[in-house]
Amino acid sequence: MKFTIKQKDFLKGLLLAQSIAEQGGTMAILANAVLTTDGEDALLIRASDLHVTVTSRIQSTNAIQGGITVGAKPLFDIVKNLPVEEIHVQKTGSNHVELVSGAARFRMVGLLSDDYPDVPIPPE
C-alpha cells in the first residue's frame, strides 16, 4: 500500500476514526483504524467499537493498492503535527507504516487489515 494525501483531508477522516476506536477494550485491534486504498484516487479509513462503525472516503493519490491497520489515536497525533501539507504513506515490510512529510519521517507498527473484525454493512 502506498498513497499521498493532503494533511487536512487525512485529519478529517482520522478525527472520526480515533473518536470511535476503542481504547483499552477487550480486542486490542479495535484501537486501530483500517487504512485501505480504494482505486487510484481514494483512501478508506474505517474504525469500529463493534457497536458503531465509521468509514470515511478521502481523496488521495494511490500508487500501490493494499491495506493495514494502525493505532488510530497515535496516527492522528502524528498527522496533526506534521510540518508539510502533503503526506506520503506506505506500508513497508513486517507490517510497518511509514509517513513522510517534508523532513519529518515516522514509522509505526501496524497489523494486517484482514485481522480486523468484519462489521455488518446495513443495506442502503
N, C-alpha and C positions, 0 to 999 in steps of 0.2 A: 504494500500500500504506500502510495506517495501522492501528496497533493499540496497545493499552495492556496492559501486563504487569507482574506483580509482580517486583521485583528478584531475590528469592531463586530464583524459578522460572526466570527468564531466565538466571541464573548457572549453574544446574544443566545446562541444555542447552548453554550456551556453553563450559562446562568440558570437556565431552565433545568438542565440535566443535574447540576450539583444541588439544586433545591429538592429534587426528587430522590436522588441517590441516597440509599440508606447507610448511615454511618454506624458502625458497631453492631450491626444486626446479626442474625444467625447465619446468613450467607455472605461471606466477605466480598464476593464478586459483585454484589448489589451496590457496593460503594463506588463501583466503576461506571463510566459512561462508555457506550459502544460507539466507536467511530467506524463508519463504513462508507467507502466511496460509492457513488451512485452514477453510473455512466461517466461521461467526460467532464461534467460541469456541476456536480453537486456532492455534498457530503451529508450523510445522515448521522445525527447524534441522538442516541437513544439512552434513556435511563428508566429504571423501574424500581419500585419497592414491593412488587408483586400485587399491589392493590391499585396503584396509579402508575401509568406509563406515559412518558412524554417522548415524542420524536420530533426533531427539528430537521428541516431540509434547508441547507445553506449553500449558496453559490460558491464554488471553488473550481480550481483548475486541477484535474486529476491526471497524473501521469501513469500511475500503476494502480489497478483495482485491488481491493482487499479490505480487510477489517481487523480491528483489535479492540480490546477494552483497556481503559486506563483509569486510574483514580480520578473521579470527577472533580473533587474539591482541589487537590493539588494541581491538576491541569488548569483549572480555572484561575487559580492564584498565579501560576506561571504566565499564562497568556495575558492576563490583565496588566502585568508588569513588564511586558516585552517592549523594547525601545522603538521598533520599526513597525509600520502598519502591516506589512506583508509577512506572513509566516509560512515557512516551508516545513512540512511534516512528513516523516517517512518511517515506516516500520523497518527495523534492522533485524539482524539475526538474534536468536534467543528471545523473541517477542519483546524487544525494546522499541520504544518510540523516541525518535529524535526530533526536536523542534529547533529550527534555526531562524533567527530574526536579526538581521544586521550582524553585529559582532557577538551577539548572545547565542549560546548553544546549550540546550538542555537535553538530558537523556532520562527517560522514565521507563520503569519496568511495566510491562503490560501482560495481559492474559489473552488467550485465544478468544476471538469473538464467538466461536462455536460453543464455548463453555458457558456463555451467558444464558440464563434460563429463558425458554420461549414464553412469550406472553401472548395470550389470545388477542387477535385483532378483531374488533367488532365490525359487523357489516356496515357498508356505507349507507 
